[in-house]
Structures are given as structure tokens and as C-alpha cells.
Amino acid sequence: MHEMSIISGILNIVEEQARAAGAQVINTIEVEIGELAGVEVEALEFCFTVARKNNLAHRAQLVIHHIAGLGRCSQCDKDVPVTYPVALCPGCGLPVFDVKQGRELRVKSINVD
């Protein structure tokens, strides 16, 4: 389950930033996760509830912003939705290899006191 290592990395990042700001507690952690990032969101949420104990995020809420997959068809020159790293353009039927969004996995913001 790589979601535990992902959430551990997120908690390390936010705790470091919170301490640098002189915060005593992390209230909210907002993350962006792309549809093509290969992250199982339910597993990530479970891992968060376990991993947040005994640090500044022990009462924090995890807010996940989902980012849809989007690619550009080289034939049609249009942006099209993609749900797999290689998808077919709904317009012309050719493979879409240029994925523009959906692979994101990043901390968007934190709220601290």
C-alpha cells in the first residue's frame, strides 16, 4: 500500500512548514490528486487517520481536490478527457498521448494555529 508512504510524505511536508511558521497545530490539509496519479483515495484517507497521530496534524482534516484527466489530441488539436494514461480521442478515435493534467499529487494548502 503506497498510500501510507504518500501520506507520510505529505505529513512531513506540512509539519515542516507549520513548525517553520511557529504553528502549534495543523487544522486542515488540502491536497490535489489527479485521476491518473495512481492513488487510491479511500486508502489514502484511511492512512491519514492512522499516520496523523502524535504530530501537529493529530486533529487535522484532510480535504482532497480531485483533478480530472485531460489530454490533447494531436490529430484534432483539441483537449479531451482521459481516464487512462493512453486514451482514445472521442472525436477522431486516435490515441491521445499528450496528457495535460490528471497526474498531480501535491499539497495545495494548510491551515494552522
Secondary structure as UniProt FT lines:
FT   HELIX           3..20
FT   TURN            21..22
FT   STRAND          26..34
FT   TURN            35..36
FT   HELIX           41..51
FT   TURN            52..54
FT   TURN            56..59
FT   STRAND          61..67
FT   STRAND          70..72
FT   TURN            74..76
FT   STRAND          79..81
FT   STRAND          87..88
FT   TURN            90..92
FT   STRAND          95..96
FT   STRAND          98..101
FT   STRAND          105..112
//
